[in-house]
Amino acid sequence: MSLTNLGIFHTIIGITAIIAAVISYIRFGKINLRHSSGKIYLYTTVITSLTALGISKHGGFNAGHILPCS
């Protein structure tokens, strides 16, 4: 399974959003948009959502979108 440039960008930005959310939650007990970690989370989530539209146009949902469940 190979990723397009858009897919790679989408993945990196999505992971950045998750990391920012965790940092904000640990520091403030919530995602606080008044601080940089909360702002990074918000903006990267918006970008991730927008890039998802381009990905679904080209390849759609695939095995990479399924989280393993035990």
N, C-alpha and C positions, 0 to 999 in steps of 0.2 A: 504494500500500500504506500503510494507516494503522495506527498502533499504539494500543492501548487504554492506559488509565492504568496497568494492571498491566504491560503490555508495556514502557512507558516506564520504569517503576520497575525492572523486571527488567534492562533494558538498562543503565541507569545503575549499578546495583549490580554487574552483571557486569563492566562496564568498570573500576569501582573495584577489584574483585578482581584483575583482570589487572594493573592499575597497581601495586597493593600487592605482588603476587607478583614483578614485575620489580624493584621497589625492594629488596625483601628479598633477591632473588637477587644483585643487583649488590652490595649491601652485605656480604652474608654468604656468598655462594656457594651458598646454599640458602634455602629458605623456613623461616625461623627463628621458631618460635612463641613464643619467649621475648621477642621484641621486638614493638613495636606494629605494624609493617608485616606481620609474619607473622600476628598476631592479626586484623588487619583483613582479610587474605586469607581466613583460615579462616571468620570470621563472614559475610563477604559472599558467599563461595562457598556456604555453607549457605543463606543467604537466597535466592541466585540459584537454587539447586536447588529450594527450596520454591516459589518463584514460578513456576518452570517447570511445576510440576504444575498450577497454575491456568491457565496459558497453554495447555497441551496439552488441557485440558478444554474450552476455548473455541474455539481455532483450530487447534491442532496444528502440525505441522512445515510450514514454508513456505520460499519462496525466500530469506528473510532469514537462514536458518540455514545456508546453504551458503557456504563460503568459496571464493572464486574460485581456481582452480588453473591454473597455466600449464604 
